[in-house]
Amino acid sequence: MHTREEKLEAFGRLLDIMDNLREKCPWDRKQTFESLRHLTIEETYELADAILDGDLDEIKKETGDILLHMVFYGKLGEEMPRDKGGWDIADSLNFISDKLISRHPHIYADVEANDEETVKANWEKLKLKEGKKSVLEGVPKSLPSLVKAYRIQDKVRGVGFDWDNAGQVLEKLNEELRELQTEVDAKSDRIADEFGDAMFALINYSRFLDINPDEALERTNRRFIERFKNLEQNIALDGKDLGQMPLEEMELYWQKAKKEVG
């Protein structure tokens, strides 16, 4: 692995390249915070895909792409006057360093925290002391709903607003499913609300099973895609038409796909 000096040199090299591109490249000169935003989100999803794939080489590359975006934002901030809110990458690095020190008093002060849950609880309480009016202020509005639900539950857990055990959550999930079925049977206008409540409870249950629901669903999505592609291929090899096939026969091919793909 690289030495600390080599890591600092590599980071400095990226800063130099960014300065050069911002000055000389027509595309880089045009970019703004707004124009980079969707590209940064895309890069983050690409990193997430690499992590799910367990592809260490790709994780390395995608981490570099995201670092480039962070340096780019720092360059944009540097071009703004200080009295207009300008800042540079050093300000960002110092901010996160100061934040990490203040949020880890069990390392840098005299607070005791011997387990992960205590650390997370202290983190949320410290944020309130820093002036945040709600523990939920840190949940981005634009997060996908499934991820947002998980983060909401995780954050309120940090201040003690949570169930005691998985059995209680499972009971709540079953209660929500019964309420959903009642509304479905009644053909009421509250079906969507009850469906959302049931999903929220299911995501809550995932926390107690130590499962990330977004990752679990994505793995299922990928597994379904692979199986269905296998089904399509086998049907085509047999010279049959998927669109004209009865569901019972499709099920036979589906079971075969499950055995061949996993």
N, C-alpha and C positions, 0 to 999 in steps of 0.2 A: 504494500500500500504506500501511498505518497506521504511524504513528511508534511508537517505543518507549513513549512516554508514553501514547499511545492504547491500545496493547496492555495496558499495566499497568492503565489505567482500565477497560478491558473486563473484565479478570480480576477486578478489585475489584468491578465491578458484579455479576458472577456470584456472588461470595462473599456480597455483600449480599442478593441474591435467595435464595440458599440459606439464609441465616440467617432470612429472613422466612418462607420456606416451612416450614422445620423448626418454627417457632414456631406458625404459623397454619393450615397445611394438614393435615387429618386423615390423608390418605394418607402424606404425607411424615413426619409425626410417628411413624407406625407402623413405618417401615422400619428394618432392622438390616443388619449386614454380611451375614448369611445370606440375608435376603430380597432383597437387591440382587444377590447373586452371579450368579444365573442370568440376570438382566436385563443385567448387564454382559457376560456371555458372548454373549448374543443381539446386543447392540449391536456387539460386536467382529466378529461374523460379518456383520452388516449393512455395516460399514465394509469388510470384506474383499470383499463382493459389489460394492460401489461401485467399489473399486479394480479388480477384474476387469472391470467394465463400462466402465472408463475415464471414469466420470461425475464430473467435478471438482466440480460443484455438490453432488452427493450426498456426495462425500468430505468436503466442507466441513461439511455438516450432521451427518454421522455422527461427525466429529471433535468437534463441539460436544457431541453426546450423550455421548460417552465422557468428555470433560472434565467434564461435569456429574457423572458417576458418581465420578470421582476427587475432585471437590470434596465430594460427598456423603460419601464414605468419610472424608475429612478432617474433616468436620463431626461425624461419629459418633465419631471418635477424640478430637476436642476435648471432647466431652461426658463423657469418662471422666476420672477423677482421674489426675493425673500419677503418683502413687505406685502406681497400679494399671495402669500401662502406657499412659496416655493420651498423645495427641500431636495435632498439628494439621497443616494443609496445609503450613505453613512448614517443619515438621520433615521432611516428605516431600520438599519441594523442595530443602532444604539437603542431605538425605541423597543424593539423586541427583546434585546438583551436586558434592558431595565425592567421590562414587563415580566420576563421569566424569573428574574431575581426577586421581584416583589411578590410574585405569585407562588414562590416556593420558599416560604419562611421556614419550612422544616429542613431546608438545606442551607439557607443563607441567614437564618435567624434562629430563635430558640423555641420555635413551635414544634411539637411532636406529631408525626404522622407515619404510622408503621404499615399502612396498607393503602391500596389504590383508592378505595371508597372515601377514606378520610381526606386524601389529597384532593379528590374531585370536589368534596363538600367544602373544603377550605377555599378552593379556587372560586367557587360561586359566591361564597360569603365575602371574599376579598373584593370581587367585582362590585358588589353592592356598596361596600365601604368606599370604593373609588368614585362613587357618584351615580352608578347605574340605578335607574328606578325600578327595573325588573330584571330577574334572572333570564328572562326570555328576550331581552334586547339584542343579544348576540346571535339570534337565529336569523339568518338572511331570508328576506322576503321571497327571493327568487329561487330558493331551494326547491327541488322536486318534492311533491307532497309527501311521498313515502319517506324520504330522507328527513324532511322537516319534522314529521311526526316523531321519528326516532330521536332527533336532537331535542325536541321539546320535552319528551319524556325523560331523557337523560339529564337535561339541565334541571328540571324541577326535582329530580331525584337527589341532586346535589345539595338541596336545602331541606331534604327529608320528606318531600311530598311524594310518597311512593307506597306501593304495597309491601307487605312483609315477606311474602313468599310466592312462589310460582303457582301454588294451588289456588290462592286467592285470585290471581290474574286469570287462570284458566276458568274459574267459576264465573268471573266477570265476562270473559269471552263467550262462554256458553249462554249467559244471560242476554248479551247483545245479539247473538245469533237467533235466540228465541224471539226477541223483540223485532228483529228484522223479518222473520217468518210471519209474525203476526201482521205486520204492515203489508207484506206481500200478499197474504191471504185476503186482506181487506182492500187491496188495490188502492191504498191511500197515497197521499201526496208526500208522505214522509219516508218513502222507501229509500231514497238516496241518502237522507240524513242517517237513517238506521244502518245503511250499508257502510257509511263513513265511520260510524261509531264502532261497528264490528271490526273494520279494518284497523282502527286505532287501537282497539283492544288486542287484536292479533299481533300488531307490531309491539305492543307493550309486553305481550307474552314472549316474543322473540328475545327481548332484553334479558328476561329471567332464564332463558335457555342459553344465554351467551351467544346468540346468533345475530348477525347483522342482516336485517330483513332485505335490504337493497341488494346485498351481495348474494343472498340466498335466492332471491327472485331472478337475478341475472343468471345465476348458474342454471336455474330451471329453464329460463329462456333459451340459453345456449344448448342445453340438453334436448329440448323440444325441437329446436331448429335442426340439429344433427339427425335426430330420429326421423323427422318428417322428410328431410332430404333423402335419407336412406330409403324411406317408404316410396318416395317418388321414383327413385332410381330402380328399385326392384319391380315396381309396377310397369315401368317403361321397358325393362329388360324382358318382362313376360309378355310384352306386346299388348298391354291393356291400357284402357283410358281411365285415369283417376276420376275425371268429371262424370263418368257414366257408371262408376262402381258403387254398389250398395254399401252402406255403412258396415254391415257385418263382414264383408270381404276386406274392407279397409282395415278393420280391427285385426284381422289375421296378419296383414302386412305390418301393422303397427307393433304387434307382439314380436314379430320377427326382427323389426328394427331395434327394439329394446334389447334383444339378445345380441345383435351384431354391433350396436353402437354403445350400449350400456346405459 
